[in-house]
Amino acid sequence: MRLRQVARASATVFGGNLLASASNFTLALVVARAYGPEGRGELAVFVLVPMLASTVLGFGLPTAHAYWGAKHPDRVGTFAWNSVLTAGTVGVVLAVVGASVGERLPVIGGVERPALVLVAIPLQLVTILLGELLPVERRYRSYAAVRAGSGLLPLVLVVAAFLALPGRPALGDVEALIFLGWLGAAAASLLLNARSLATGRPSLREHIVALRYAVLVGPALVLQMVNYRLDQVVLAALLPRETLGLYAASVSITEGLFLPAASMATVLLPEIARRPEPASRALVHRSLALAVAGTAAAGLLVFATAPVLLRLLYGEEFVAGAQVLRVLALTIPVVAFTKIAGAGLAGTHRQAQHLRAVAAAAVVTVVAVPSLVTAIGAVGAALASLGAYLTSALVQWIGWRSPARSVGDRPEAAPDPMTRVAGT
């Protein structure tokens, strides 16, 4: 697969990601217009917690499945079954937690329907795990359909409620409709993986091999989510929901511009895993140049037009977040770099290098976000995020240019564990 083919596949994935992001953005816009910054802040919590929890509980398994699935396409059915059983186990545990202490948990206890937050976690987990297997089989349109559905279904249900009811629905009912949309996306993931599920079977031994790969990827993804979302968690804990709503509005704008690089990273990881080292390096370098150049132009445009964008999209009361948006606009090309470089490191079995980069950024995030939020509010959270992303990009680049030194960074140093599992 050449760069042109990667670009075409990335465009397909980008289409699904764009529709999902546009749907999420529109949904946030509807809630912000109907319920104000406080309602937008509550929606941010309702959406944020399942996303963070599913990432933590997935513990790098989506990346591990993409890597080993690319090297061993005949095991995709096994990975699909292991994904379903993993999400099911998480669901059982969270059902017990929700029945006992759900409404007393911090953060989610303040939303209208905290039980739905917990139930949404295994739904999002199975959607992610099964969805990430589709690019491994080069089923990019199916992957795009799952991604689009995860955003479009909640939006359609919520808009239908606004149109059907004489007044605006209660915020708790909006949360219930969003949950139903997530349920539909999980069902679509199962249907699109039906062929793989029919030809595979669960395997504890292969699950252990995947977990060994994820031992370094999982912590990196968890720390990455800390870098992406600790700012909003701290804002939710320390400042009024109105401030969180202003900040989340700016985040929604900038995250949409991460999508081209994120889409390319989804395609690149299995393609890199299939290639020998010199060819994979060349592909990553060309992809980095393409992604950073495109997103830098977009970031400059957002920086220059921040107040206008907020006024047009959200309304006059959100213009107070213009300084936050300007700072976050500077992160756009940096995040694009980290996504492509991260895919390159994971695809060449350099999980340790990627973990070092994300851990360095997490240190910056954990130290800077609470102190800067306390000192200067939401702008401080944005500045801390920029510093963390720059740190991650720098360490990734140093690691990418350095020779592999650890066993975890050199897959050729030992026999293929997935082959040993099969007994071949």
C-alpha positions as CSV (number, residue, x, y, z in Angstrom):
1,M,0.0,0.0,0.0
2,R,1.6,3.3,-1.2
3,L,1.1,6.7,0.3
4,R,-1.5,7.5,-2.4
5,Q,-3.5,4.4,-1.4
6,V,-3.0,5.3,2.3
7,A,-4.3,8.7,1.5
8,R,-7.4,7.3,-0.3
9,A,-8.1,4.9,2.6
10,S,-7.6,7.8,5.1
11,A,-10.1,9.9,3.2
12,T,-12.7,7.1,3.6
13,V,-12.0,6.8,7.3
14,F,-11.9,10.6,7.5
15,G,-15.4,10.7,6.0
16,G,-16.7,8.6,8.8
17,N,-14.8,10.5,11.5
18,L,-15.9,13.8,10.1
19,L,-19.5,12.8,10.1
20,A,-19.2,11.5,13.7
21,S,-17.4,14.7,14.8
22,A,-19.9,16.9,13.0
23,S,-22.7,15.0,14.6
24,N,-21.2,15.3,18.0
25,F,-20.5,19.0,17.4
26,T,-24.0,19.6,16.3
27,L,-25.4,17.8,19.3
28,A,-23.3,19.9,21.6
29,L,-24.4,23.0,19.8
30,V,-28.1,22.0,20.2
31,V,-27.6,21.4,23.9
32,A,-25.6,24.6,24.3
33,R,-28.3,26.7,22.6
34,A,-31.2,25.0,24.5
35,Y,-29.7,24.7,28.0
36,G,-26.8,27.3,28.0
37,P,-23.3,26.8,29.3
38,E,-24.4,24.8,32.4
39,G,-26.3,22.3,30.3
40,R,-23.3,22.1,27.9
41,G,-21.1,21.4,30.8
42,E,-23.3,18.5,32.1
43,L,-23.4,17.0,28.6
44,A,-19.6,17.2,28.5
45,V,-19.5,15.1,31.7
46,F,-22.1,12.6,30.4
47,V,-20.0,12.0,27.3
48,L,-16.5,12.4,28.8
49,V,-16.8,9.7,31.5
50,P,-17.7,6.7,29.3
51,M,-15.1,7.8,26.7
52,L,-12.4,8.0,29.4
53,A,-13.4,4.8,31.1
54,S,-13.7,2.7,27.9
55,T,-10.2,3.9,26.9
56,V,-8.8,2.9,30.3
57,L,-10.5,-0.5,30.4
58,G,-9.6,-1.3,26.9
59,F,-6.0,-1.0,28.0
60,G,-4.4,-0.9,24.6
61,L,-6.2,-3.9,23.2
62,P,-7.5,-2.1,20.1
63,T,-4.0,-1.3,19.1
64,A,-2.7,-4.8,20.0
65,H,-5.5,-6.3,17.9
66,A,-4.6,-4.0,15.0
67,Y,-0.9,-4.9,15.2
68,W,-1.3,-8.7,15.5
69,G,-4.3,-8.8,13.2
70,A,-2.2,-7.2,10.5
71,K,0.6,-9.8,11.0
72,H,-1.8,-12.7,11.3
73,P,-5.1,-12.0,9.4
74,D,-6.4,-15.5,10.2
75,R,-6.7,-14.5,13.9
76,V,-9.1,-11.6,13.4
77,G,-12.1,-13.8,14.4
78,T,-10.4,-14.8,17.6
79,F,-9.7,-11.1,18.4
80,A,-13.4,-10.3,17.7
81,W,-14.6,-12.9,20.2
82,N,-12.1,-11.8,22.8
83,S,-13.3,-8.3,22.3
84,V,-16.9,-9.2,23.0
85,L,-16.1,-11.2,26.1
86,T,-13.8,-8.4,27.4
87,A,-16.6,-5.9,27.1
88,G,-19.2,-8.3,28.6
89,T,-17.0,-8.8,31.6
90,V,-16.6,-5.1,32.1
91,G,-20.4,-4.7,31.8
92,V,-21.1,-7.3,34.5
93,V,-18.6,-5.6,36.9
94,L,-20.0,-2.1,36.3
95,A,-23.6,-3.4,36.7
96,V,-22.6,-4.4,40.3
97,V,-20.9,-1.1,40.9
98,G,-23.8,0.9,39.5
99,A,-26.3,-1.0,41.7
100,S,-24.4,-0.3,44.8
101,V,-22.7,3.1,44.6
102,G,-23.5,4.6,41.2
103,E,-25.2,7.8,42.3
104,R,-22.6,8.5,45.0
105,L,-19.7,8.4,42.6
106,P,-18.0,11.8,42.1
107,V,-18.4,13.6,38.8
108,I,-21.2,11.4,37.4
109,G,-23.4,11.8,40.5
110,G,-24.3,15.3,39.3
111,V,-25.7,14.2,35.9
112,E,-29.4,13.5,35.4
113,R,-28.9,9.8,34.7
114,P,-25.7,8.5,36.3
115,A,-26.7,4.8,35.7
116,L,-26.6,5.3,32.0
117,V,-23.1,6.6,32.2
118,L,-21.9,3.3,33.7
119,V,-23.9,1.1,31.2
120,A,-22.5,3.2,28.3
121,I,-18.9,2.2,29.2
122,P,-19.1,-1.5,28.0
123,L,-21.1,-0.4,24.9
124,Q,-18.4,2.1,23.9
125,L,-15.7,-0.5,24.7
126,V,-17.2,-3.1,22.4
127,T,-17.7,-0.5,19.7
128,I,-14.1,0.5,19.9
129,L,-12.7,-3.0,20.1
130,L,-14.7,-4.4,17.2
131,G,-14.5,-1.2,15.1
132,E,-10.7,-1.2,15.2
133,L,-10.6,-4.7,13.6
134,L,-12.2,-3.4,10.4
135,P,-9.2,-1.4,9.1
136,V,-7.1,-4.5,9.7
137,E,-9.1,-6.3,7.0
138,R,-9.0,-3.1,5.0
139,R,-12.8,-2.7,5.4
140,Y,-12.5,1.1,5.5
141,R,-16.1,1.8,4.5
142,S,-17.4,-0.4,7.3
143,Y,-15.2,1.3,9.8
144,A,-16.3,4.7,8.5
145,A,-20.0,3.5,8.9
146,V,-19.4,2.6,12.5
147,R,-17.7,5.8,13.3
148,A,-20.4,7.9,11.6
149,G,-23.2,5.9,13.3
150,S,-21.7,6.5,16.8
151,G,-22.2,10.2,16.3
152,L,-25.1,10.4,13.9
153,L,-27.6,8.1,15.8
154,P,-27.6,10.1,19.0
155,L,-28.0,13.3,17.1
156,V,-30.9,12.1,15.0
157,L,-32.7,10.8,18.2
158,V,-32.2,14.1,20.1
159,V,-33.2,16.3,17.1
160,A,-36.3,14.2,16.6
161,A,-37.3,14.7,20.2
162,F,-36.9,18.5,19.9
163,L,-39.1,18.5,16.8
164,A,-41.7,16.1,18.2
165,L,-42.2,17.7,21.6
166,P,-44.0,21.0,22.1
167,G,-41.3,22.2,24.4
168,R,-37.7,21.3,24.9
169,P,-37.1,17.8,26.4
170,A,-35.6,17.4,29.9
171,L,-31.9,17.2,29.9
172,G,-32.1,13.7,31.4
173,D,-34.2,12.6,28.5
174,V,-31.6,13.9,26.1
175,E,-29.0,11.8,27.9
176,A,-31.2,8.8,27.5
177,L,-31.6,9.3,23.8
178,I,-27.8,9.7,23.4
179,F,-27.4,6.4,25.2
180,L,-29.8,4.7,22.8
181,G,-27.7,6.0,19.9
182,W,-24.6,4.5,21.5
183,L,-26.5,1.2,21.8
184,G,-27.2,1.3,18.1
185,A,-23.5,1.9,17.3
186,A,-22.5,-1.1,19.4
187,A,-25.1,-3.3,17.6
188,A,-23.7,-2.1,14.2
189,S,-20.2,-3.1,15.3
190,L,-21.4,-6.6,16.1
191,L,-23.2,-7.0,12.8
192,L,-20.3,-5.8,10.8
193,N,-18.0,-8.3,12.5
194,A,-20.5,-11.1,12.2
195,R,-18.4,-12.9,9.6
196,S,-15.3,-12.8,11.7
197,L,-17.2,-13.9,14.8
198,A,-18.7,-16.8,12.8
199,T,-15.2,-18.1,11.7
200,G,-13.3,-17.5,15.0
201,R,-13.5,-18.6,18.5
202,P,-12.3,-17.1,21.8
203,S,-8.7,-18.0,23.0
204,L,-7.3,-17.1,26.3
205,R,-3.7,-17.8,25.1
206,E,-4.0,-15.4,22.2
207,H,-5.7,-12.9,24.5
208,I,-2.6,-13.1,26.7
209,V,-0.3,-12.5,23.7
210,A,-2.3,-9.4,22.9
211,L,-2.2,-8.2,26.5
212,R,1.6,-8.6,26.5
213,Y,1.8,-6.2,23.5
214,A,-0.8,-3.9,25.3
215,V,1.3,-3.8,28.5
216,L,3.1,-0.8,27.1
217,V,0.5,0.5,24.7
218,G,-2.3,0.5,27.3
219,P,-0.6,2.8,29.8
220,A,0.4,5.1,26.9
221,L,-3.3,5.3,25.8
222,V,-4.4,5.9,29.4
223,L,-1.8,8.6,29.8
224,Q,-2.8,10.1,26.5
225,M,-6.4,10.4,27.7
226,V,-5.0,12.1,30.7
227,N,-3.3,14.6,28.4
228,Y,-6.5,15.0,26.3
229,R,-9.1,15.2,29.1
230,L,-7.6,16.1,32.5
231,D,-8.1,19.7,31.7
232,Q,-11.9,19.2,31.5
233,V,-12.0,17.0,34.5
234,V,-10.1,19.6,36.6
235,L,-12.3,22.4,35.3
236,A,-15.4,20.3,36.2
237,A,-14.1,19.8,39.7
238,L,-12.7,23.4,40.4
239,L,-14.8,25.8,38.4
240,P,-18.5,26.3,37.6
241,R,-20.1,24.2,34.9
242,E,-20.5,27.4,32.9
243,T,-16.7,27.7,32.6
244,L,-16.4,24.1,31.6
245,G,-19.1,24.7,28.9
246,L,-17.1,27.6,27.4
247,Y,-14.0,25.5,27.4
248,A,-15.7,22.4,25.9
249,A,-17.1,24.6,23.1
250,S,-13.5,25.6,22.1
251,V,-12.3,22.0,22.4
252,S,-15.1,20.8,20.1
253,I,-13.9,23.2,17.3
254,T,-10.2,22.2,17.6
255,E,-10.9,18.5,17.9
256,G,-12.6,18.5,14.5
257,L,-9.3,19.6,13.0
258,F,-7.4,16.6,14.5
259,L,-9.5,14.3,12.3
260,P,-7.4,14.1,9.2
261,A,-4.3,13.0,11.1
262,A,-6.3,10.6,13.3
263,S,-7.9,9.0,10.3
264,M,-4.5,8.6,8.7
265,A,-3.1,7.0,11.9
266,T,-5.9,4.5,11.9
267,V,-5.0,3.4,8.4
268,L,-1.2,3.6,8.9
269,L,-0.8,1.3,12.0
270,P,-1.7,-2.0,10.4
271,E,0.0,-1.0,7.1
272,I,3.2,-0.2,9.0
273,A,3.0,-3.5,10.9
274,R,3.0,-5.4,7.6
275,R,6.2,-3.7,6.3
276,P,9.9,-4.2,7.1
277,E,11.6,-1.4,9.0
278,P,13.1,0.8,6.2
279,A,9.9,0.9,4.2
280,S,7.7,1.6,7.3
281,R,10.0,4.5,8.3
282,A,9.8,6.1,4.9
283,L,6.0,5.8,5.0
284,V,5.8,7.5,8.4
285,H,8.1,10.4,7.4
286,R,6.0,11.2,4.3
287,S,2.8,10.9,6.3
288,L,4.1,13.3,9.0
289,A,5.0,15.9,6.5
290,L,1.5,15.7,4.9
291,A,-0.4,15.8,8.1
292,V,1.5,18.6,9.8
293,A,1.5,20.9,6.8
294,G,-2.3,20.6,6.4
295,T,-3.2,21.0,10.0
296,A,-0.9,24.0,10.6
297,A,-2.8,26.0,8.0
298,A,-6.1,25.1,9.7
299,G,-4.8,26.0,13.1
300,L,-3.7,29.5,11.9
301,L,-7.1,30.1,10.5
302,V,-8.8,29.2,13.8
303,F,-6.4,31.4,15.7
304,A,-7.2,34.4,13.5
305,T,-10.9,34.0,13.6
306,A,-11.6,32.6,17.1
307,P,-14.2,35.2,18.3
308,V,-16.1,35.1,15.0
309,L,-16.2,31.3,15.0
310,L,-17.6,31.2,18.6
311,R,-20.2,33.8,17.9
312,L,-21.4,32.2,14.7
313,L,-21.5,28.6,16.1
314,Y,-22.5,29.0,19.7
315,G,-23.8,32.6,20.2
316,E,-22.6,35.8,21.9
317,E,-22.3,34.3,25.4
318,F,-19.6,31.9,24.2
319,V,-17.3,34.6,22.8
320,A,-15.8,34.9,26.3
321,G,-13.9,31.7,25.4
322,A,-12.0,33.2,22.5
323,Q,-8.6,33.3,24.3
324,V,-9.0,29.6,25.1
325,L,-9.8,28.8,21.5
326,R,-6.7,30.7,20.3
327,V,-4.4,28.7,22.6
328,L,-6.0,25.4,21.6
329,A,-5.7,26.3,17.9
330,L,-1.9,26.2,18.4
331,T,-2.2,22.5,19.5
332,I,-3.7,21.4,16.2
333,P,-0.5,20.6,14.2
334,V,1.2,19.4,17.3
335,V,-1.5,16.8,18.0
336,A,-1.4,15.8,14.3
337,F,2.3,15.1,14.6
338,T,1.8,13.0,17.8
339,K,-0.9,10.9,16.2
340,I,1.1,9.9,13.1
341,A,4.3,9.4,15.1
342,G,2.4,7.3,17.7
343,A,1.1,5.1,14.9
344,G,4.6,4.7,13.6
345,L,6.1,3.7,16.9
346,A,3.2,1.3,17.7
347,G,3.3,-0.2,14.2
348,T,7.1,-0.9,14.5
349,H,6.7,-2.5,18.0
350,R,8.3,0.5,19.6
351,Q,5.7,0.8,22.4
352,A,8.4,1.7,24.9
353,Q,9.4,4.8,22.9
354,H,5.8,5.9,22.6
355,L,5.2,5.3,26.3
356,R,8.1,7.5,27.3
357,A,6.7,10.4,25.2
358,V,3.2,10.2,26.5
359,A,4.5,9.8,30.1
360,A,6.6,12.9,29.8
361,A,3.5,14.8,28.5
362,A,1.4,13.4,31.4
363,V,3.9,14.8,33.9
364,V,3.5,18.2,32.4
365,T,-0.3,17.8,32.3
366,V,-0.7,16.7,35.9
367,V,1.6,19.4,37.3
368,A,0.5,22.3,35.0
369,V,-3.3,21.8,34.7
370,P,-4.3,22.2,38.4
371,S,-1.8,25.0,39.1
372,L,-2.6,27.0,36.0
373,V,-6.4,26.5,36.3
374,T,-6.2,27.7,39.8
375,A,-4.1,30.7,38.8
376,I,-5.7,31.9,35.5
377,G,-8.8,29.6,34.9
378,A,-9.6,28.0,31.6
379,V,-6.8,29.7,29.6
380,G,-4.4,28.0,32.0
381,A,-5.9,24.6,31.1
382,A,-5.4,25.4,27.4
383,L,-1.7,26.5,28.0
384,A,-1.0,23.3,30.0
385,S,-2.4,21.2,27.2
386,L,-0.2,23.0,24.6
387,G,2.9,22.4,26.8
388,A,2.0,18.7,27.2
389,Y,1.5,18.1,23.5
390,L,4.8,19.9,22.6
391,T,6.6,17.7,25.1
392,S,5.1,14.5,23.7
393,A,6.0,15.5,20.1
394,L,9.6,16.3,21.1
395,V,10.1,13.0,22.9
396,Q,8.4,11.0,20.1
397,W,10.8,12.6,17.6
398,I,13.8,11.8,19.7
399,G,12.6,8.2,20.1
400,W,11.8,7.8,16.5
401,R,15.3,8.9,15.4
402,S,17.1,6.8,18.0
403,P,17.8,3.1,17.4
404,A,15.7,0.6,19.1
405,R,17.3,-0.6,22.3
406,S,14.8,-2.6,24.4
407,V,13.4,-6.1,23.7
408,G,10.0,-4.6,23.5
409,D,11.2,-2.3,20.8
410,R,12.7,-5.1,18.7
411,P,10.2,-7.7,17.7
412,E,12.7,-9.4,15.4
413,A,14.8,-10.3,18.5
414,A,12.5,-13.1,19.5
415,P,10.2,-15.6,17.7
416,D,6.7,-14.4,16.9
417,P,4.6,-15.2,20.1
418,M,1.4,-15.4,18.0
419,T,3.0,-18.1,15.9
420,R,4.0,-20.0,19.0
421,V,0.5,-19.8,20.3
422,A,-0.7,-21.6,17.1
423,G,1.9,-24.2,17.5
424,T,3.5,-23.6,14.1
